[in-house]
Amino acid sequence: MKLIHSTALRRALIAGLFGGLCFALLATWPAAGIALGPLCALALLLGAQRSPRWRSTAVATAALLGVAAWQTHAAPEQGPASLVAGLMLIVMLALPLLQAWVEPQQTPTEPATERALGHAWHVLFTVLMTLLLLVACWLLLGLWAQMFSLLHIDWFEWLFFNTAWFAPIACGLIIGSSIALCHNAPQASGWLRNLLSQFAWGLAPLQGLALLAFALASLGLRPLPDWAPGALPLAALALTMLLLDAMAQSREQRPLPAAIRALTAAALALTPLLALLAAFAIATRVGQYGWTPKRVLAAVAAAYAFSWGLGWLVALIMRWRGRPLAPALPGVAALGLGALLVIALQSPLLDPQRLSVNSQIARLENGIARADDSVLQLFEDAGALGKAALAELGEHPQWLENPDRQRLQLAQRQGTGSDDPAARPSPELLKRYLHVRENSAPPPDSWWQGIGDDAAYTIADCLVAEGQCTVWSMPMTDDDETAVLVYDPKTVELDLFAQQEGRWAPVGTARMNQEGKDMAERLLKGQLGTRPKRWRDLTVDGQRYPVDYYNNR
């Protein structure tokens, strides 16, 4: 292992420090991005002037900026952690290819595919070592904080874990130093490559046996009753087989017995078929119910597995014909295709949220389906595009499966319940979905007629299935003031409503200690009553201060 050159170490530490400062500033003051953006662009331009392949750097940076801009616009609620994870995945897949293209060739006879594969293993080694170093450093910082807290010095714990700027800066410095260390350790990445290749060499036949057994059982002996739920596992099974084979072939291993080699080859040859079966199952579900984010991911995984498996078959045929391809070419091609697919998934091209929202809206516009609760949930989870779809649903209530019930849920998801009186449940709807308790007084007519927005939101979960919740009225105060009680067996909660300023509003909630059907049966058929509280509230100069006693005193 080479010693780290002081210049390289300084550059890595400065880059890590600058990255941590930028992250801390953006987390504390989001408006700082207005100033940081031009500074980063200027630094990139100045650095690109010294690079002979500056066009590659510019294209890669533009792609990352485009992905970040789209994710920030389409899904701002996911936060920076999800954005950083997506960008890191793109970098891990694309960086080896860029390095093989940009860096000068070490030996004239070394193919570009072998260099790209070597860079891929080095990137994997760098990521693993960086994660290990991060965990070790934070464990050490936690130990230091705990040691000083024994002396009643809590400043270090506050600095390490309760400040918004220390963690990003510390992580930036750790990541920078780890990258500088791993850059000068090519032999260590070779050890990791040999170790994982040995594991893959032993696991590939076992995975092939499992794949063949599954294919035989599902296609012949005992066909699956429904392929749709297994689309994603099918694609994952094929991809795992291809990945293990690629890892095992990255280093020369001792040859396996002929029977085991034949078994592994048969399993690899079946991967395109499994991918096609997964694609067929996805197409069937999409035709029935439209696209969802999970189906988009399953379709991309199936396409990736089919392309990779087809490439393996092409390489095998070329080897049989005496014109073998470069050994690393299928793996490098799969690496490049994976990078392109990940970029497409995080851009408008194949964004799962965008495709799902557009698919469901098209089905609603064409009258193929009505928006049920699952569609409303899909729109709510789809970020800015989903909010626009919810607004469009509000303008077209005829698209809803149950307009009377779902208008309240739609207004609640949009946060416009108080601005849309039509979204409040009608008395007829309430009487249809709420079951009046036997041998108890029903709610007064004013409750059915004058339920307010707060009360409507409280019982929104009861308007999912008819008869799910039970309602009745009984006196709950010393002056026998009538209250309306609504019991939901799913949440095991009892909500109380009383008249306040001429309208019915929620005034309390009782969480039942015993769950299950026994509690529901006791509450709905048992003898109801009330017990006055023994402990009183506090008053100061006539002003009452309610006291929340432990054990509900």
N, C-alpha and C positions, 0 to 999 in steps of 0.2 A: 504494500500500500504506500502510495506516495504521500509525502507530507503536504499539507495544504499550503499553497503559496499565499503569502501575506496579501498580495493584491487581490487574488480571487476571494479570499476570506473577507477582506474589507468590502468588496463589491457585494458579496452575498449578504453580509450583515447590514449594509446600507439599504439594499433592496428590501430585506425583511423588515427593517425598521420603518422604512417609508411606507411599505404596505400595511404594517400594523397601525401606523399613525393615520393613514387614509381610512382604514376600517373604523378606528376609534372615532375619528371626526364625523364620518357619515352616520355612525350609530348614535352619536350625541347630538350633532347638528346636521340633519339631512340636507339643509341648504348649502352646506360646504361643498357639495358636489359641483356647484356652479363654478367654484374656483379651482377645485381639484381636477376637473375634466380638462380644461385647457393646459394646465401644468403637465399632466400625464401625456397629453398629445404632443406638447413641445419636447418633452424628454424623449418620446418615441422617435420624433423626427430627427433630433440631434443624434441619437444612437443609430438610426437607420443609415445616416450618411456614411458611417464607417463600415457598414456591412456590404459585402459584394452581392448578397442575395436579399436586398432590402425589400424587393417585391414580395417575396414569400412571407417575410415578417409583417408587411403591411396587410396582406390578404388574411393571414391568420388573426391578426389583431382586429381587423374589420369584422371577421366572422364572429369572434368572441363578443365584440361590442354589440353586434346585431342581436345575438342571442340574449345578452344581458338586457338590452333595451326592450326586446319583446317580452321576456319573462317579467320584467318590472312593470310593464304596461298591462299584460294579460292577467298576471297572478301576483299582485302586490302583497296580498295577505300571507303568502307563503314565507316571507321573510328572507333575510340574507343567507341563512344557513342552506336553504334549498337551492338558492341561486349559485352559491359557491360550490355545492356538491355537484350540480350539473355541469358547471364550467370545468371542475376538476376532472370529471369523467371524460369530457371532450379532450382536455389536454393530455390525459393518460393515453388515449387512443390515437390522437393525431400527432403528438410530439415525436414519437419514434420515426414516423414517416418523414416529417419535416427535417429531423436531424440527419437522416440518411440522404436526404436531397441536398441539404445546405452544406453539411460538413464535408471537408475534402476527403477523398478516398485514401485509406491508410496503405493498402496494398493493391497493386494493379489487378490481381486475380480475384479479389474479394467482390462477390456480387452485391448489388445494392439491396437485394432482399435479405441477405444474411446480415448486413449492417443494420437494416431496419429491425430485424428480429433481435439482434443484440441490444439495440437501443431500447426495445420494448421491455426486455428483461431488466435492463438497468433502471428504467423508469419505475417498474414494479418494485425493485429493490429500494429505490429512493423513497417511494411512498411508504413502504412498510417500515423502513428505518425512521422516517420522519414521525410516523404515528407512534412508534415505540419510544422515540426520544421525547415527544410531547407528553406521553403518559408518565414517563420517568421523571421529567422535570416538574410536572404538576404534583406528582406524589411527593417529591422532595420539597416543593414550596408548601404543600399542606403540612408536611412534617415540621418544617420550620415554624409555621404559624402556630401549630399545636404546642410546640416546645415553649415559645414565648408566651402563649396564653396561660401556661402553668405559672408563669411569673406575673400574671395579671397585666401583661402587655398585649393589648388587642390591636395595636396599630398595624402589625404585619398581616393579621387576618383581614382587617379592613382594606389594606392596600392590595392584597392578592385577590380577594374574592368579592369585594363590595365596591370596587371602583370600575367605571365604564371604560377607562383608557388603559389600565395595566394589562389586562388579559390579551387584547389585540396586539399591543406592542411586544409583550413577552412571547406570544405565539409567533409573531413575525420574525423576531430574532432567532428563536429556536428553529423555525423552518429554514431561514436563510443559512444558519450554520450547518444544519443537517444536509442541505443541498450541496454546500461547499465540501462537506466531508465525503458524501457519497460520490461526488464528481471525480474524486481522486482515488476511488476504490473499485476499479473495474474487476479485480480478482474476486472481491466479495460478492459482486453481482453474479459472477460466474459460479461461485459456490451455491448461491441460491438457485440458479438455473439447474445445476446438476441435481440438487436435492429434490426440487419439485418435479423434475423430469423423471427421477427414480420413482417417486410416488405415483405419478401419472402412468408410468410404464406398468406398474402393478395394478392400478385401479382400472385402466382402460378395458382389459378383458372382463373384469367383473361387471363394469357398466354395460359392456356389450352383451354379456349373458342376460342381465336384467332387461335390456332393451329387446332382445330377441324373445325372451319369455313373455314380455308384455305384448309384443306384436303378435305372437302366436295365439295368446289367450284372447286378445281383443279383436283380432281379425278372423280367427277361425273357430277356436274351441268355445269361447264364451264372448260373443260380441258385446260391446258396450251398448246399453240401452239408450244412452244419450251422449253423443260426442261433444256437445257444446261446452259443458262445464270442464272438460278435460283438454280444451284447446291450448291453453297456456301451459299446463304441465307437459303436454305432448311436445310443444316447441322447446320447452326447457330441457326435456329429456334428450332430444336430438342435439341441441346446442352443447349440452354437457359432454355427450359422447364425442363430438367433434373437437371440443376444447381439450379434453384429455388426450386424444390422439395427437393433436398439434403439439401439446406440451411434451408428450413422450417422444415425438420425432425430432424435437429440437436438439437433442444430443444423441450421439451414437450409443445404443444400448446393445447388450448381448441379445441375440435373436431368440424369440420365443418359439416353443414347439409349433409345428405346422398346424396342428388342430386349433390351437389357441389363436394363431394368426388368421386362420380361415374364419373363426368365430368373430373376431374383431372386425375383419373386413366385411363380413355379412351384415353386422350391426351398422357399420358406417354406410354401407350401400342402402340400408333401409331408412336412413335419416331424411332423404328427400321425400320418401313416401309418407313418413310420419308428419312432415311439415305440410304436405298437401292435404292430409286428413285434418290437421288442425285448421288449415285455411278453409276447407269445406265446412267444418263445424262453425267457424266464425261467420262465414258467408250466410249460413242458414239462420243463425241468430240475428245477424244484421238485417236480413230480409224480414224477420218477424218483428223485431223490436228496435231496429236502428242501432247506430253507433253509440258506444259508451267509452269512457277513457280506458277501461280495462280491455275492451275488445280491440281498441286501436293498438294498445301495447301488445296484445296477443297476436294481432295480424302482423305487426312489424317483426316480432320474434319469429313467427312462422316464415315470413319472407326471408329473414336473415338465415334461418336454419336451412331453408330450401336452397338458397344461393350458395351457402358454404358447402352443403352436401353435394350439390351439383358440381361445384369446383373440385371437390375431392374425387368424384367419379371421373371427371375430365382428366385430372392428373393421373389417375389409375390407368385409364385407357391409353393415354399418351405413353406411359411407361411400358405397357404391353406392346405397343407398336414400335418400341425401340427409340422413341424420341422423348425421353423423360424431361419434365420441367424441372426448374430449380426446386430443391426440396423445401425451401422456405417460402416459395411463391404462394401456395394456397393460404398459409397462415397470415402472410403479410396482406394479401388481398382481402381476407376476412377482417383484418385489423382496419384497413382503410374503409371498407364498407360499413363496419360498425361505427367508425367515427362519423361518417356521412349520415347514418341513420340517427345517431344521437343528436347531431346538429339539427337534423330535420324535425326530430321530436320536440326540440326546444325552440323551434322557429314556427312561423305561420304555415310552413309546408305540411307538417304532420303533427301539429300541436293537438294532443288528444282532447283537450278542452274545447278548442275551436271546432274540430271535426264533429265532436259529440253534440255540441250546441246547434250547429248548422244542420246536422242530420235530424235531430228531434224537432227543430222548428220547421224543417221541410215536411216532415211527416204530419205535423199539426196543420200546416197550411194546405196540404193536399187532402186532408180529411182521412188519412190512413189510420190515425190513432188519436186518442185524447190524452191530455197531460194528467197522469196520475201522480201519486205522492213521490214515487221514485224519480220522475222527471223533474218535479219541483226541487228535490234534493240535489239532483245532478246540476241544475241551473244555479242553485245556491253555492255549490262548491266550485263553480267554473270561473270565479273571479269577475273581471270587468265584463267579459262576454256573457257570463251568466246573469249578471245584473241587468244587462240590456235585454236579454231574453225574458226575464221576469217582468220587466216593464212592458214588453210586447204582449206577454200573456195578460197583464192587467188591462190592456186595451182590447183584447179579444177574449172575453170570458167564455165564449162558446167553445173554445179549445179545451177547457177544463173538463175533466171526467165528471166531477161533481161540483158545479159552480157554487151552489149554496154553501157547501162545507169548505171548499178549497179557497174561496175568496178571502176568508180570514187567514188561512195559512199563507196565502200569497202576499197579503198585506203585511203579515208579521215578518216574512222573509225579506221584504223590501223595506221594512221599517216605516211604513206609511199608514199604519192602522188608524191613527187618530185623524188622518186627513181623508179617509175613505169611509164614510158612514155605511156605504153599501157592503163593506166587507164584514160588518158586524153580523153575527148569526141571528137569523130570524127566529121568532118564537116557535114557529112550526118546526124549524130545524132542531132547536134545542129539545123540544118535546119528543122528537123522533129519536134522538141520539142519547138522551139522558133518561134513565129508568128511575121512576119514583119508587122509593123504598116502601115495602109493604108495611101496613099497620103504622104508618107515620104520616104526618101532615105534609101535603105537597107544598112546594114553594108558592108564595103569593103571586097573583097575576102580574104585579108590578115588577117582580124579578124576571119573569119571562119576557116582559115587554121592554123594560128599561135597563137591561144589562149594559154596563159601560165598557170602554175599551180595555181597562185594566182587568176586569172580570173576564172579558172575552179571551184575552191572552192567557189567563190562568187556566181556563178549561179548554184550551185549544187542543190538547192531546186527547181529550174525551171525544172530539168530533172526528175520530178516525174510524171507529166501528160502532154500529148501533148497539145500545145496551151495554157498552163497556163500563160506563160510570153510573153511579147511583146518586140521586139527589133527594133531599127532604129538608124540612124546616123544623126548628124547635127553639125554645127560648134558651139563650146562653148568657144572660145578664141578670143582675139582681132585680131589675125592674121588669123582668120577663120580656125583654126586647127580642123579637123574632130574628133569627139568623138562618141563612140557607147554607146547608152543608153538602158538599160534593165529594164523593169518595171514588178514587181511581185505583183499582186493584193492581194495575201494572206498576205504578210508582209507590203504592201502599201509602198514599198521602190523602189527608182529609183537609179540604180547603173550606174556609168559612167566609161568608159574605154577609155584609150588613149595610143598611142604608146610611149614607153619609152625604149630606148636602143635596138631598133629593135624588141620589143615584145609588145603585148597588155597586159596592166595591169590595175587593178582598181585604179582610181584616186579620186573618191568621191562618196558620197551617199546622196541622198535627201530623207528626210522623209516627205511624203505628209501629210498635216495637216488634210485633210478631208478624212475619210475612207468610204468604202462602194462602191456600184455599181455606184453611182453618180460621185465619184472621178475617177473611172476607165473609165467611159464613157467620161467625160470631157477630160481626159488625152489622150485617144485614138482617139477621134473624134474632139477635139477642136483645136483651133489655137495655135500652139507652137511658142515660142519665147524665147529670153534671155534678161536680163536686167543687164547692167554693175553696179558693186558695186560703191557706192558713196565714201565710206571710204576706205582709202588706207592702205597698209602695211607700216611698219617702216623699214628704212635702217640706218645702222651705219657704216660709212666708206665704203659705197658701199655694205655692207653685208645686205641682206634682212631678215627681221624678220616678218613672217606672223602674223597678228592680227586676232583673232577670235572675231568678234563683236557680241554683243547681238542683238537679233531680226534679225539676218542674214543680217547685213548691208554690 
